C-alpha cells in the first residue's frame, strides 16, 4: 500500500509539472504586445541618430581626417538619407536655404558648390561637402547630443525626429596637450524619417540654431 501511494504521488507530481510546462509554453507563444514593436522602432531611430553624430565627428582629432576619410564620411552621412531627402538650413548664415536630393561627392553634377539661390542651394551632398563645418579639413569637431531632448514619434512608416547637435572643437591645445573642447556651433535637427525597405532613413530636416539645452 505504501509503495502504491508513493507511485500515485509521483505520478501526480509529474502531471502537475507537465501541466505547468505546457502553460509556460502557451504563454511564451503568445504574440508580443504592441509596445514591443514600438520599442523596436524607437531603438532603430536612436541608432540612426547615433550614426549621424558618429559620422559628423572627426575620426582623428590629433592629425585631422584625410581627404579620403572625409569623403567616406560624407558618403556615410548621405547613406542615412532618402534619395529625395531635403534639409532647410536656418542659422542666419550666407548659405541658409534649401538643399534637396542626395548626391555623390565625386560627381559635380549631383554635388555642386552652393548656388546663390536660397530656394535651391544644391543637394544634401552640397551641404555636407561645402557648408557643414564638421566635414571641412581644417576643423576637428565632435557632435554631441543631450539625450533628454532627443525625441522620436512613430506614425507607421514615418516618424517625427527631434535632436540637437552641439559641435565642439577637440583640436589639441599646444599649451596643454589636451583638446580645446570649445563650442563651435549648436544646431537643432527638427524633421522626419521614413522607413524604406525596412530601414529608417532621414527624409527632411529644418535646422535652426539651438539654445542652451535645458531639461
N, C-alpha and C positions, 0 to 999 in steps of 0.2 A: 504493500500500500504506500509506504513512504517513497519508494522508487517511483511509483506511478504519479504521486503528487509532484515530485521533483521534475519529472518529464513534462507534466502538464504546465508547470510554472515556466519551464524553459521555452516550451512551445509558445506560451502566451507572450513572453518577453520578446521572442523572435518576431511574432506577428506585430507587436507594438513597434518594434524597431523598423520593420519593413514598412508599416503604415506611416511612420514619421519620415522615413526616407522618401517615400512616394510623395508625401505632402511637400517636402522641401524641393523635390524635383519639379513639382507642379508650380510652386511659387517662382522658382528660378526661370521657368519657361514663360512666365507672364511677360507681356510686352513692357518695355521701359516706359515710364511716364513721359509726357511731352516735354517736361523741363529738361530731361536728359539731352534731347535733340537741341533744345535752345542753348544749353550749356556748351554743346559741341560747336555750334555756330559762333558763339562768343569766343571760344578758345581759338578757333581758326582766324577770327578777325583780330584778336590780340596778337597772334603770330604774324599776321600781315603788317600790323602796325609796328611790331618789333623789328621786322625786316626793314621797314622804311628807315627807322633810326639807325640800325646797324649799317645799312648801305650809305646813309648820309654822313656817317662818321669816318674820319680819316683812319686808314689802316696802319699807317706808320707815322706816329706823332713825332718821332725823332727826326727822321730824314724827309718826311713828306712822301706822298704817294707818287709813283712814276706815272707818266702819261698813259702807259698801258693799263695800269691798275685803275686809274681814274676812268678811262674809257670803259673798262669792265664794270666798274661800279655804276656808271651811267646806264649801261645795258641792264644790269641787275635791277636798278631802280625802275626802268621802263617796263621790265617784266612784271612789275607789281600793278600795272595799269591795263585797263581795257584798250583795245585798238583805237577806239574813238574817245578815249579819256580826255578830260579837259581840266584846266586849272585857271582860276581868276586871281591874279596877284593884286593885292590892295594894301601896299605898305607905304604909299606915298613916295615911291621911287621913280626913277626915269623909265623903268621897264615894267611899270604896272600895266595890267591888261590881261587879255585872254590868250591862253596857249592851248591849242586844240589838236588832238591826234597824237599818235605815239612817236614813231620815228626811229632812225638809225644814226648813231653818232658818226658813222663813217660815210654817210650819204648826205651831201649838202642839200639835196632836193627834199629830203624829209627831216633834215636837221639844220635849217638855215640860221644865219645870225638874226637877232631880233629885228623886226621891222619897225618902222616909225608909226604904224597904225595900232593903237591900243586895242582895237576890236579884233585884231589878228596879228599878234606879235610873232607867231610861229607855232611850233609844236611843243609838246612836253619835252622832247629832246632838246629843243632850243633853250627852254628854261633851265634844264639841268646842266647843259654844256656851257652856256654862255652867261647865265644870270645867277644861278644858285651859288652862294658863297662856299658851300661845303664841297663843291666839285672843282674849285679853282686851285691850280697847282700851288699857289703861294700860301694858301690857307691850310691850317691844321685844326679843323673844327670837329667836335663831337656833338651829337644831338642827344639831348636828354628830355624826358617827358615826365611830368608829375602824374603818377598812376591814378591819383584820386580825382583827376579831371578828365581822364580817358573814358569815353562812353560809346557804346555801340547799341543801336536799336534795330533789331532784325525784323524785316517785313517780307517774309517769303524768301525770294532770291535777290532782294535788295536790302541794304542796311544804311541807316544814318550813322555817320562816323564823326567823332569829335576827339581831337587830342591836340596837345601843344608841343611845339618843338623849340627847345631852348638850347641854342648853339653856344658853345664855349671854345675859346681859343686855348688849345693844350700844347702849343709850341713850347719848347723848353726855354725857360728864362736863364740866360747865360750867367747871371749873377748868383743864382741859387741852385741851378742844375735841376730844377723842378718845373712842372708845367705852370704856365701863367694862370690858367683857369679863369680868364677874364671873359665876361659876356660878350658875345659877338652879335647875335640877333635873336629875337624872340618872336615866334610866329604861331598862329593858330591854323590848324587844319580842320575846317568845318565842311564836310562834304558827304559823299555817298560811296558805297561799294556795291558791286554786282557779282553774283555767283555765275561764273561762265564755265560750262563743262565741269561742274563740281568744284571749282576753285574760286575763292573770293579774290576779287581784284578791285582796286580803286577805280571809280568811274568819273568822279568830279570832286573838286575842292575849291572852296573860297579860302583865300589865305590873307587875312589881315594881320596886323601886329598884335602880339599878346601882351597883356599887362602882367603885373606880378601875380604868380599863381597863388590864389587864396582859397583855402578849403571852403 
